[in-house]
Amino acid sequence: MTNRDIAALTLGAEQTWMNHWLTGPTHVGQPVRRGDAAPDLVLTSEDGSSAALSSTWHDVTALVMLWRHLGCGCGLDRIAKLKDEYEDYLAAGLNVVVVAPGDIERVAAYKAKYELPTPIMADPDYTSHKAFGLSHWSREQVLYDAPDEFCSLSPEVGESFQEDRRQEQRPLVDDPWMQSAEFVVDREGMVRVAYFYNYCEDFPDPRVFLTAARLAV
């Protein structure tokens, strides 16, 4: 793996966030559904090597988790829940993998900082998200608990928001509008469960995935 400067990469990712913030939500996907073939892409694994996403469901049922962005507070809540659920997923035979937007250096640092228990793959251009048909959330879905002035999407609000998060050591990066989703994919590469978040804290009930794992055997 290369040893590029994470600080410089983060600054670039912050600018990407700002560009998306000012533009607003634009991307509309065509969601994959239960019974569809799961898209297969070549991503970057933790050691910096290229790996096919399909390797995660080769001879085992996989839970593929598509992360929103690396500055999202809801992502930290999802990690906390995942830590509680993880052993149950493993016991049910699920191979859990997180696909996160960002350069592998930032993605690896994120995993280490927050002690994410699962393998993680880097997808800086959201190619997996788009292949699985994720969309941008609407302003309402992202800003439902934000002050009214945030809805203007002004540069001043965006800059203030970013500065606040820098002070928290959790910079706003990547795409603020991208949807999160989680998929159970069986050993044949077929989608058994397609769970698309309707808003940031719309976490799935783990029993759905555990049942899907039992039925996929």
Kinemage of the C-alpha trace (Angstrom):
@kinemage 1
@onewidth
@group {chain A} dominant
@subgroup {mainchain}
@vectorlist {calphas} color= white
{ca met a 1} P 0.000 0.000 0.000
{ca thr a 2} L 1.270 3.485 -0.795
{ca asn a 3} L 2.074 5.881 2.018
{ca arg a 4} L 0.380 9.039 0.815
{ca asp a 5} L -0.281 11.888 3.247
{ca ile a 6} L -3.657 11.244 4.905
{ca ala a 7} L -3.972 14.925 5.849
{ca ala a 8} L -3.661 15.940 2.200
{ca leu a 9} L -6.100 13.248 1.122
{ca thr a 10} L -8.548 14.441 3.765
{ca leu a 11} L -8.317 18.031 2.548
{ca gly a 12} L -9.169 16.849 -0.949
{ca ala a 13} L -12.083 14.801 0.399
{ca glu a 14} L -13.341 17.851 2.300
{ca gln a 15} L -13.388 19.806 -0.947
{ca thr a 16} L -15.313 16.968 -2.564
{ca trp a 17} L -17.851 17.197 0.272
{ca met a 18} L -18.197 20.951 -0.245
{ca asn a 19} L -18.694 20.570 -3.995
{ca his a 20} L -21.492 18.056 -3.393
{ca trp a 21} L -22.973 20.211 -0.626
{ca leu a 22} L -23.290 23.224 -2.916
{ca thr a 23} L -24.693 21.194 -5.791
{ca gly a 24} L -27.246 19.372 -3.662
{ca pro a 25} L -28.637 15.895 -4.277
{ca thr a 26} L -28.605 14.933 -7.955
{ca his a 27} L -27.911 11.222 -8.385
{ca val a 28} L -30.846 8.827 -8.897
{ca gly a 29} L -30.069 5.125 -9.035
{ca gln a 30} L -31.902 2.000 -10.171
{ca pro a 31} L -31.916 -0.189 -7.048
{ca val a 32} L -31.061 -3.861 -7.242
{ca arg a 33} L -33.727 -6.059 -5.678
{ca arg a 34} L -34.022 -9.461 -4.091
{ca gly a 35} L -33.304 -12.094 -6.727
{ca asp a 36} L -31.031 -9.856 -8.803
{ca ala a 37} L -27.410 -10.758 -9.434
{ca ala a 38} L -25.168 -8.722 -7.162
{ca pro a 39} L -22.857 -6.362 -9.076
{ca asp a 40} L -19.228 -7.428 -9.077
{ca leu a 41} L -16.495 -4.803 -9.072
{ca val a 42} L -12.778 -4.670 -8.437
{ca leu a 43} L -12.046 -2.690 -5.274
{ca thr a 44} L -9.043 -2.103 -3.025
{ca ser a 45} L -8.589 -4.357 -0.010
{ca glu a 46} L -6.968 -3.363 3.275
{ca asp a 47} L -3.473 -4.409 2.199
{ca gly a 48} L -3.725 -2.221 -0.897
{ca ser a 49} L -4.222 -5.069 -3.343
{ca ser a 50} L -7.076 -5.262 -5.837
{ca ala a 51} L -9.872 -7.685 -5.019
{ca ala a 52} L -13.178 -8.561 -6.601
{ca leu a 53} L -16.219 -7.814 -4.486
{ca ser a 54} L -17.485 -11.277 -5.425
{ca ser a 55} L -14.631 -12.771 -3.389
{ca thr a 56} L -16.610 -11.837 -0.286
{ca trp a 57} L -19.437 -14.206 -1.217
{ca his a 58} L -17.324 -16.991 -2.740
{ca asp a 59} L -18.474 -20.203 -0.991
{ca val a 60} L -20.148 -18.214 1.798
{ca thr a 61} L -23.125 -15.889 2.231
{ca ala a 62} L -22.007 -12.285 2.597
{ca leu a 63} L -23.392 -9.174 4.228
{ca val a 64} L -22.138 -6.282 2.104
{ca met a 65} L -22.462 -2.917 3.855
{ca leu a 66} L -22.166 0.211 1.713
{ca trp a 67} L -21.001 3.073 3.923
{ca arg a 68} L -22.274 6.621 3.396
{ca his a 69} L -19.077 8.616 4.034
{ca leu a 70} L -16.151 8.660 6.437
{ca gly a 71} L -17.280 11.722 8.401
{ca cys a 72} L -20.820 10.578 9.149
{ca gly a 73} L -21.904 10.424 12.780
{ca cys a 74} L -24.465 7.779 11.912
{ca gly a 75} L -21.591 5.624 10.696
{ca leu a 76} L -20.162 5.662 14.220
{ca asp a 77} L -23.540 4.598 15.582
{ca arg a 78} L -23.622 1.807 13.003
{ca ile a 79} L -20.185 0.655 14.124
{ca ala a 80} L -21.383 0.503 17.726
{ca lys a 81} L -24.394 -1.580 16.712
{ca leu a 82} L -22.273 -3.754 14.447
{ca lys a 83} L -19.906 -4.569 17.297
{ca asp a 84} L -22.906 -5.904 19.253
{ca glu a 85} L -24.225 -7.865 16.258
{ca tyr a 86} L -21.005 -9.134 14.742
{ca glu a 87} L -20.572 -12.421 16.608
{ca asp a 88} L -24.172 -13.361 15.797
{ca tyr a 89} L -23.512 -12.681 12.117
{ca leu a 90} L -20.410 -14.850 12.172
{ca ala a 91} L -22.230 -17.634 14.003
{ca ala a 92} L -24.943 -17.551 11.329
{ca gly a 93} L -22.295 -18.020 8.637
{ca leu a 94} L -22.280 -14.473 7.281
{ca asn a 95} L -19.097 -12.983 5.889
{ca val a 96} L -19.464 -9.295 6.739
{ca val a 97} L -17.607 -6.656 4.737
{ca val a 98} L -17.817 -2.863 4.711
{ca val a 99} L -17.321 -0.995 1.432
{ca ala a 100} L -16.365 2.584 2.238
{ca pro a 101} L -15.832 5.593 -0.019
{ca gly a 102} L -12.335 7.005 0.129
{ca asp a 103} L -8.716 6.316 -0.632
{ca ile a 104} L -7.406 3.171 1.008
{ca glu a 105} L -5.207 5.194 3.372
{ca arg a 106} L -8.199 7.102 4.758
{ca val a 107} L -10.339 3.978 4.845
{ca ala a 108} L -7.701 1.998 6.746
{ca ala a 109} L -7.194 4.869 9.206
{ca tyr a 110} L -10.967 5.062 9.756
{ca lys a 111} L -11.132 1.344 10.539
{ca ala a 112} L -8.262 1.595 13.019
{ca lys a 113} L -9.563 4.746 14.727
{ca tyr a 114} L -13.059 3.414 15.345
{ca glu a 115} L -12.095 -0.259 15.765
{ca leu a 116} L -14.386 -1.481 13.020
{ca pro a 117} L -14.479 -5.264 13.509
{ca thr a 118} L -15.062 -6.267 9.885
{ca pro a 119} L -12.880 -6.365 6.775
{ca ile a 120} L -13.146 -3.139 4.815
{ca met a 121} L -12.704 -2.346 1.123
{ca ala a 122} L -12.038 1.072 -0.392
{ca asp a 123} L -14.164 2.503 -3.195
{ca pro a 124} L -13.252 6.189 -3.599
{ca asp a 125} L -15.643 6.871 -6.482
{ca tyr a 126} L -18.767 5.206 -5.032
{ca thr a 127} L -18.765 2.741 -7.911
{ca ser a 128} L -20.283 0.021 -5.721
{ca his a 129} L -23.003 2.317 -4.444
{ca lys a 130} L -23.964 3.282 -7.972
{ca ala a 131} L -23.770 -0.302 -9.254
{ca phe a 132} L -26.148 -1.444 -6.504
{ca gly a 133} L -28.479 1.401 -7.456
{ca leu a 134} L -28.149 3.695 -4.490
{ca ser a 135} L -29.428 7.250 -4.913
{ca his a 136} L -28.740 10.562 -3.300
{ca trp a 137} L -31.056 11.198 -0.405
{ca ser a 138} L -33.241 14.282 -0.672
{ca arg a 139} L -32.529 17.370 1.416
{ca glu a 140} L -35.337 16.311 3.762
{ca gln a 141} L -33.805 12.887 4.335
{ca val a 142} L -30.393 14.344 5.215
{ca leu a 143} L -31.342 17.587 6.981
{ca tyr a 144} L -34.426 16.421 8.906
{ca asp a 145} L -32.844 17.268 12.270
{ca ala a 146} L -30.714 20.247 11.167
{ca pro a 147} L -31.419 23.964 11.739
{ca asp a 148} L -33.474 25.672 9.037
{ca glu a 149} L -30.514 27.658 7.726
{ca phe a 150} L -28.809 24.440 6.641
{ca cys a 151} L -31.457 23.946 3.959
{ca ser a 152} L -30.035 26.879 1.993
{ca leu a 153} L -26.919 24.820 1.146
{ca ser a 154} L -24.947 28.059 1.207
{ca pro a 155} L -21.134 28.129 1.184
{ca glu a 156} L -21.150 29.919 4.545
{ca val a 157} L -23.221 27.220 6.232
{ca gly a 158} L -21.138 24.475 4.629
{ca glu a 159} L -17.872 26.076 5.764
{ca ser a 160} L -19.179 26.559 9.309
{ca phe a 161} L -20.402 22.966 9.401
{ca gln a 162} L -17.017 21.697 8.237
{ca glu a 163} L -15.141 23.797 10.774
{ca asp a 164} L -17.289 22.474 13.624
{ca arg a 165} L -16.557 18.904 12.565
{ca arg a 166} L -12.824 19.597 12.263
{ca gln a 167} L -12.861 20.708 15.879
{ca glu a 168} L -14.444 17.362 16.729
{ca gln a 169} L -11.675 15.562 14.805
{ca arg a 170} L -14.325 14.167 12.478
{ca pro a 171} L -14.026 16.121 9.213
{ca leu a 172} L -16.877 16.164 6.737
{ca val a 173} L -15.657 14.353 3.635
{ca asp a 174} L -16.829 12.615 0.469
{ca asp a 175} L -20.517 12.903 -0.533
{ca pro a 176} L -23.031 14.168 2.073
{ca trp a 177} L -26.046 13.020 0.053
{ca met a 178} L -25.192 9.411 -0.763
{ca gln a 179} L -27.543 6.765 0.571
{ca ser a 180} L -26.450 3.850 2.760
{ca ala a 181} L -27.493 0.265 2.087
{ca glu a 182} L -26.769 -3.306 3.172
{ca phe a 183} L -27.165 -6.491 1.148
{ca val a 184} L -27.187 -10.190 1.909
{ca val a 185} L -25.644 -11.965 -1.090
{ca asp a 186} L -25.653 -15.761 -1.293
{ca arg a 187} L -22.923 -18.052 -2.598
{ca glu a 188} L -24.405 -17.917 -6.086
{ca gly a 189} L -24.040 -14.149 -6.124
{ca met a 190} L -27.770 -13.509 -5.821
{ca val a 191} L -29.188 -10.759 -3.625
{ca arg a 192} L -31.263 -12.287 -0.831
{ca val a 193} L -31.948 -9.051 1.078
{ca ala a 194} L -31.636 -5.492 -0.236
{ca tyr a 195} L -31.895 -2.973 2.591
{ca phe a 196} L -31.790 0.676 1.540
{ca tyr a 197} L -31.685 3.267 4.328
{ca asn a 198} L -34.422 5.918 4.098
{ca tyr a 199} L -32.373 8.294 6.248
{ca cys a 200} L -29.063 8.234 8.076
{ca glu a 201} L -30.207 6.494 11.284
{ca asp a 202} L -32.513 4.007 9.590
{ca phe a 203} L -30.550 1.020 10.869
{ca pro a 204} L -31.694 -2.490 9.881
{ca asp a 205} L -32.950 -5.100 12.320
{ca pro a 206} L -30.183 -7.734 12.455
{ca arg a 207} L -32.755 -10.531 12.682
{ca val a 208} L -33.621 -9.972 9.017
{ca phe a 209} L -30.024 -10.711 8.015
{ca leu a 210} L -29.696 -13.639 10.407
{ca thr a 211} L -32.836 -15.231 9.002
{ca ala a 212} L -31.633 -14.667 5.448
{ca ala a 213} L -28.370 -16.400 6.328
{ca arg a 214} L -30.207 -19.442 7.663
{ca leu a 215} L -32.433 -19.642 4.604
{ca ala a 216} L -29.484 -19.281 2.219
{ca val a 217} L -27.832 -22.480 3.493
